[in-house]
Each structure stands twice: as structure tokens, then as C-alpha cells.
Amino acid sequence: MKPLCIVDTCSLIYLSEIELAGRHLHRWLWEEFNVGYSQAVWDEIKRHTAKMGQDARSIKRNGKKYVEELPTASSCENALFGPPFYRSIQTGQCRQCRRPFFGRVEFQPNLASEKDRGERHNCCIALDAVMAGGQRQVIFLTDDVRAIRDYVRPVFETFPLGHIWSSHDFVLYLFVRHRKRIPQDKAKAALRDVNARAAGSGFSGQPTDAQQKWMRRLREYQGQVERIDQVLSRITGGH
């Protein structure tokens, strides 16, 4: 049985219309995993299909059937994110090495707001999938850094539900799993395209701090591609 991948709207946008080894990343995603998301995410997807280009046609046609129905989503949200709820944030910095210090700080999200409801309900889907849905682990795919900090990571740090992936992690996974079909340069190109969507392509002049962070992230992931290729070449004798 394929593992369950619970995907967020932003990741579907970042992965759209990008090809790897002759297939769109959307197609790879659906072939590798059982894809699911909450009704709240489906509502977001419908509002943002224009950002998915040609891939929007398939989403519009088939997207509803990937909604993981959870009648208790609201009560689960209240229980999971109600007080006391904590998140880890930077609380200081070492004066000598400038290494950041992190601490657990109580956080009271506005559960009446629709903002981030998709991520919160996706967390409920993940909990239900492991607790009652027959899944041993799930992949939680999202590129929303703030939502990861505020909701997803605190839940996954408490509940051992699986792994949090970014779109970059998904490309790395495909490279590991299908390296014979995916050359290193193609994997790097896919990472570059994903990163451009995330950072906002087409910027000119001096990159913003946020864009510089995305550029550093790209270098790190492309370095991981090189390391993966190096290790797998040793294991497979260069094949």
C-alpha cells in the first residue's frame, strides 16, 4: 500500500508545471503516494487553481476525491491547538558564535480565523490517519514556513505521526528512488524551478532577505543531490 501524503495548497502550487524525467511533479506525486488533504485545503485549492497552470485542469477534474473526510475536524482542531499549546521560537542568540537559542513559548492561535485553517485541519487528518485510519506513518508536505513553525512542527514534535517534507524534499526523494532514470543535472534543475516558484521568480536588483534564504536553501539541496549521487554511485558501482 502506498503511504499517505497529506499535501498543502502552497506545495501543489510550487510543484505545478515542473517536469522531471518527462513527467510533471504532480503526476510523480500521485504515482508515488496516496494523496489526501482536508476540506479546508480543497477550498483553498479551488481559489488558487489559476496559479497551477496546465496542472489545474486535472486538479479541477479530480481534486474533490482526494479530500480526507473528517466530520470531527472542528472539534479536533479545538483540542489539538487549544490551550495549553506551545511552539518553538528563537528566544536569543549567542554573543560569541551568534548561534540562535530556541525555547518553547505558549501560543494561542485564533481558531475562529480561516487563516491557516487548511494546515490545522491537515494536522487533524494526519492524526486521524495514524490513530484510526490504518496508516503507520504519513508524509506532511508543505512549504509554508510560518505554518510549520506555528502548527505543524509542534504537532509532529508531540505526536510521532511521520515526517514533514518540503517540495525540495520530495524532489530529493524522487532522485533517490529513481536515480537510474533521473540524471543529477535534471534533479538540480527541478529543485531550481521549485525554488524559483517559492522565492518569486523574476526579481531584479538586490535580492531581499527572504529571497536570499531561498537561494541558500537551493544551494543546500543541490549539495544534497551531489552527496546522494556520490553515495549511490559507490553502492551501485557507478550505475
C-alpha positions as CSV (number, residue, x, y, z in Angstrom):
1,M,0.0,0.0,0.0
2,K,1.3,3.4,-0.9
3,P,2.0,5.7,2.1
4,L,-0.3,8.7,2.6
5,C,1.0,12.1,1.7
6,I,-1.0,15.0,3.1
7,V,-0.4,18.0,0.9
8,D,-0.8,21.7,1.4
9,T,-2.0,24.2,-1.2
10,C,1.3,26.1,-1.5
11,S,3.2,22.9,-2.3
12,L,0.8,22.0,-5.1
13,I,1.4,25.5,-6.5
14,Y,5.2,25.2,-6.2
15,L,5.2,21.7,-7.9
16,S,2.9,22.6,-10.7
17,E,4.1,22.6,-14.3
18,I,7.6,21.4,-13.4
19,E,8.9,18.3,-15.2
20,L,11.3,15.7,-14.0
21,A,12.3,12.8,-16.3
22,G,9.5,13.6,-18.7
23,R,6.7,13.7,-16.0
24,H,5.2,16.6,-14.2
25,L,5.9,16.6,-10.5
26,H,2.1,16.5,-9.9
27,R,2.0,13.2,-11.7
28,W,5.0,11.9,-9.8
29,L,3.3,12.8,-6.5
30,W,0.1,10.9,-7.3
31,E,2.0,7.9,-8.6
32,E,4.3,7.7,-5.5
33,F,1.7,8.3,-2.8
34,N,-1.9,8.2,-1.8
35,V,-2.6,11.9,-1.8
36,G,-5.0,13.5,0.6
37,Y,-5.9,16.8,2.1
38,S,-8.6,18.4,4.3
39,Q,-11.8,20.1,3.0
40,A,-10.3,23.4,4.1
41,V,-7.3,22.8,1.8
42,W,-9.6,21.8,-1.1
43,D,-11.4,25.1,-0.6
44,E,-8.0,26.9,-0.9
45,I,-7.0,24.9,-3.9
46,K,-10.2,25.9,-5.8
47,R,-9.4,29.6,-5.1
48,H,-5.8,29.2,-6.4
49,T,-6.0,26.9,-9.4
50,A,-5.0,29.8,-11.7
51,K,-1.5,29.6,-10.1
52,M,-1.1,25.9,-11.2
53,G,-1.2,26.5,-14.9
54,Q,-2.0,23.4,-17.0
55,D,-1.9,21.2,-13.9
56,A,-5.0,23.0,-12.7
57,R,-7.2,21.0,-15.2
58,S,-6.5,17.7,-13.5
59,I,-6.9,19.3,-10.1
60,K,-10.3,20.8,-11.0
61,R,-11.5,17.5,-12.5
62,N,-10.3,15.1,-9.9
63,G,-9.3,17.1,-6.8
64,K,-12.5,16.6,-4.8
65,K,-12.0,12.8,-4.5
66,Y,-8.7,13.3,-2.5
67,V,-10.5,15.1,0.3
68,E,-10.0,13.1,3.5
69,E,-13.4,13.4,5.2
70,L,-13.2,14.1,8.9
71,P,-16.5,15.0,10.5
72,T,-14.8,15.9,13.7
73,A,-12.3,18.3,12.1
74,S,-13.5,21.3,14.2
75,S,-13.5,19.5,17.5
76,C,-10.1,18.0,16.7
77,E,-8.8,21.5,15.8
78,N,-10.0,22.9,19.1
79,A,-8.4,20.0,21.1
80,L,-5.2,19.9,19.2
81,F,-4.5,23.7,19.1
82,G,-6.3,24.8,22.2
83,P,-4.5,25.8,25.4
84,P,-2.0,24.9,26.5
85,F,-0.3,24.9,23.1
86,Y,3.4,25.6,22.6
87,R,5.7,26.3,19.7
88,S,9.5,26.7,19.5
89,I,10.7,30.2,18.6
90,Q,14.0,31.9,18.7
91,T,14.5,33.4,22.1
92,G,18.0,34.7,21.9
93,Q,21.4,34.5,20.3
94,C,24.9,33.6,21.4
95,R,27.1,36.7,21.6
96,Q,30.2,34.8,20.5
97,C,29.1,32.5,17.8
98,R,25.7,34.1,17.0
99,R,24.0,30.7,17.2
100,P,20.3,31.1,17.9
101,F,18.7,29.9,21.1
102,F,15.2,28.4,20.9
103,G,12.6,27.9,23.6
104,R,9.0,26.6,23.9
105,V,6.6,29.5,24.2
106,E,2.9,29.3,24.7
107,F,0.9,30.2,21.6
108,Q,-2.8,30.9,21.4
109,P,-3.9,30.7,17.7
110,N,-7.1,32.3,16.6
111,L,-9.1,29.2,15.7
112,A,-12.0,31.3,14.6
113,S,-9.9,32.7,11.7
114,E,-9.8,30.9,8.3
115,K,-6.2,31.8,8.0
116,D,-4.0,28.6,8.3
117,R,-7.2,26.5,8.8
118,G,-6.0,24.3,5.9
119,E,-2.8,23.5,7.7
120,R,-4.5,22.9,11.1
121,H,-7.1,20.6,9.5
122,N,-4.4,18.8,7.7
123,C,-2.8,18.1,11.0
124,C,-6.1,16.6,12.2
125,I,-6.1,14.4,9.1
126,A,-2.6,13.2,9.9
127,L,-3.6,12.4,13.5
128,D,-6.7,10.6,12.4
129,A,-4.9,8.6,9.7
130,V,-2.4,7.2,12.2
131,M,-4.9,6.8,15.1
132,A,-7.8,5.3,13.3
133,G,-7.1,5.2,9.5
134,G,-4.7,2.3,9.3
135,Q,-1.6,4.4,8.5
136,R,1.6,3.8,10.4
137,Q,3.3,7.0,9.2
138,V,2.4,9.9,7.0
139,I,4.2,12.4,4.9
140,F,3.1,16.0,5.6
141,L,4.0,18.0,2.5
142,T,4.1,21.8,2.9
143,D,6.3,24.8,2.1
144,D,4.6,27.3,4.4
145,V,7.5,28.0,6.8
146,R,5.3,30.0,9.2
147,A,2.6,27.4,9.4
148,I,5.3,24.7,10.0
149,R,6.6,26.8,12.9
150,D,3.2,27.7,14.4
151,Y,1.2,24.5,13.9
152,V,2.8,21.5,12.0
153,R,6.1,21.1,13.9
154,P,4.6,21.5,17.3
155,V,2.1,18.7,16.5
156,F,4.7,16.4,15.0
157,E,7.0,17.0,17.9
158,T,4.3,15.8,20.3
159,F,2.7,13.1,18.1
160,P,5.0,10.7,16.2
161,L,2.9,10.8,13.0
162,G,5.6,10.7,10.4
163,H,7.7,13.3,8.5
164,I,7.3,16.9,7.4
165,W,8.6,17.4,3.9
166,S,9.0,20.5,1.7
167,S,8.7,20.3,-2.1
168,H,12.5,20.2,-2.2
169,D,12.5,17.1,0.0
170,F,10.0,15.5,-2.5
171,V,12.4,16.1,-5.4
172,L,15.3,14.6,-3.4
173,Y,13.1,11.5,-2.6
174,L,12.4,11.1,-6.4
175,F,16.1,11.3,-7.1
176,V,16.9,8.6,-4.5
177,R,14.1,6.3,-5.6
178,H,14.5,6.8,-9.4
179,R,18.2,7.7,-9.8
180,K,18.6,5.4,-12.8
181,R,16.0,7.5,-14.7
182,I,16.8,10.9,-13.3
183,P,20.3,12.4,-14.0
184,Q,21.8,14.6,-11.4
185,D,21.5,17.8,-13.5
186,K,17.8,17.2,-14.1
187,A,17.2,16.8,-10.3
188,K,19.1,20.1,-9.7
189,A,17.1,21.8,-12.4
190,A,13.8,20.6,-10.8
191,L,15.0,22.0,-7.5
192,R,15.9,25.3,-9.1
193,D,12.4,25.5,-10.7
194,V,10.7,24.7,-7.4
195,N,12.9,27.2,-5.6
196,A,12.1,29.9,-8.2
197,R,8.4,29.5,-7.6
198,A,8.8,29.6,-3.8
199,A,11.1,32.6,-3.8
200,G,9.3,34.5,-6.5
201,S,11.0,34.3,-9.9
202,G,11.9,37.3,-12.0
203,F,13.2,39.6,-9.2
204,S,15.8,42.1,-10.2
205,G,18.3,44.1,-8.3
206,Q,19.4,43.2,-4.8
207,P,17.6,40.1,-3.5
208,T,15.5,40.5,-0.4
209,D,16.5,38.7,2.8
210,A,13.7,36.2,2.2
211,Q,14.9,35.6,-1.4
212,Q,18.5,35.2,-0.1
213,K,17.2,32.5,2.3
214,W,15.6,30.6,-0.6
215,M,18.9,30.9,-2.6
216,R,20.8,29.4,0.3
217,R,18.2,26.7,0.6
218,L,18.7,25.9,-3.1
219,R,22.4,25.6,-2.7
220,E,22.0,23.3,0.3
221,Y,19.6,21.0,-1.6
222,Q,21.7,20.9,-4.7
223,G,24.6,19.9,-2.5
224,Q,22.5,17.1,-1.1
225,V,21.8,15.9,-4.7
226,E,25.6,15.7,-5.2
227,R,26.1,13.8,-2.0
228,I,23.3,11.4,-2.8
229,D,24.7,10.8,-6.2
230,Q,28.2,10.2,-4.7
231,V,27.0,7.7,-2.2
232,L,24.7,5.8,-4.5
233,S,27.4,5.6,-7.1
234,R,29.6,3.9,-4.6
235,I,26.8,1.4,-3.7
236,T,25.9,0.6,-7.3
237,G,29.3,0.7,-8.8
238,G,28.6,3.9,-10.8
239,H,25.3,2.7,-12.3
